[in-house]
Amino acid sequence: MMKHILETECVTKEFRGHSAVCGVSLQIPECCVYGLLGPNGAGKSTILKMLTGILRPTSGKVIFDGHPWSRKDLAEIGALVETPPVYENLTAWENLKVRALILGISDARIREVLDLVDLADTGKKKAGAFSLGMKQRLGLGIALLGQPRLLILDEPLNGLDPIGIQELREMIRRFPQEGITVIVSSHILSEIAQTADYIGIIANGMLGYQGEMPEEGHLEELFMKIAAKHRAA
């Protein structure tokens, strides 16, 4: 039987009477890349914010590793949601050191993470002078510092050039081999098709499909069918 590292049970989030997320039940298998797909405004970011404790569900449950989610579980969850949490006046090393001091993490782990996200050679260069791709990798490094079992990435490829996209894509694909489950949201079908093992498709706040990646060439057809159905609803 497949083990799920994270599940949601009929999770709903309302803002002033408007339902941004409506009864979504996700099942995230352990050690995979799970792609959360949906048009802009579909509710993807709202779901991810509930999984990371930024927002509290109006109703429903979040289950982490077989038990109800609590803030203690954040020790095993890394996240890059919206803008990377980077101090632009600090170097890559100094940015990670700030976080490491809070978590009680060694300098050896900082060096390991800098190697992992390919920022070990940035030296005294301040993060404010980094390219967007480098800032994304630094944000990813901060999320990885505590050796999380679950990594949550919200639209991580937005604004990156082709080289940055390729580098980040390759990193994401490696993580399950290292025991890290990844949830990555996007509205770019081609990118999820190249990285994800399983997908969930969100449209108008509702889960329209969940399962293994469709056969090659069928993802766009499935996505458009679900988007049209829930737009009409």
Steps between C-alpha positions, in 0.01 A plus 500: 500500500633842402595724793386861490720755674224761483123499448223754518143405586237725342704815566314826438618859531261794493580870486206726596248240389680416176639145469852511359545126561202264508521157666839398360630153599861448394710186542876555464704176468831489684822561304349632179454829317134601518397770254213727607366644176241765437432830323604823670258569785387137526591471870841332479686755715219502756530122535877518543467774761267274700753216477773726641297664775486845340121466476262293710230296321143617551405133517652160430823336619865485401671168585881480510668160524182339634409755769317836505732779385640723775757778501757251635491333158657809344834360622462237225353730234700739285320759287563760235171685464486828306817716529819327625567613862838652417695777677639690202781665700641159604696237309360154427700360793376774735138448394523131585692575822214717629259210457753245629543692827124489558485125431827408672651368176874456443722683251562162334133483403518854358790396276308188395192703405702762310652218295157347446351822357819592314578818693823390668717724280311828549744615770439855627245588232187644661167334428367831367737459205383145425301413190139392553603138450772530765253656744258213437778250570591687817138491612501129424816460708334672796203261466735198487723602790307305764505178291122491446308188402250714306593793275226737379574725202251757371556591132881471542574543127323835456726758337798269454698488176539163317828419679348575842195288416717205395715523816201516733318223313797266542521578873131428551529164323790395728327568830283183523819291466621675816182421694333837441141519374435809287173683438545751219223727373488643150276608216766396246399153380825421318709553813284279721500236226882489522526486879194345666413136572147580620276800443197673638308746282324787676240717326282764663606376844401139436704186437409373155758221463755320714721208403802394301629715218291430185666344197717729293298754306181457708567746782389812312177332388422393859586843640284689251207265555510553878554876474201533265278283719563694819486837328151410382410381851 
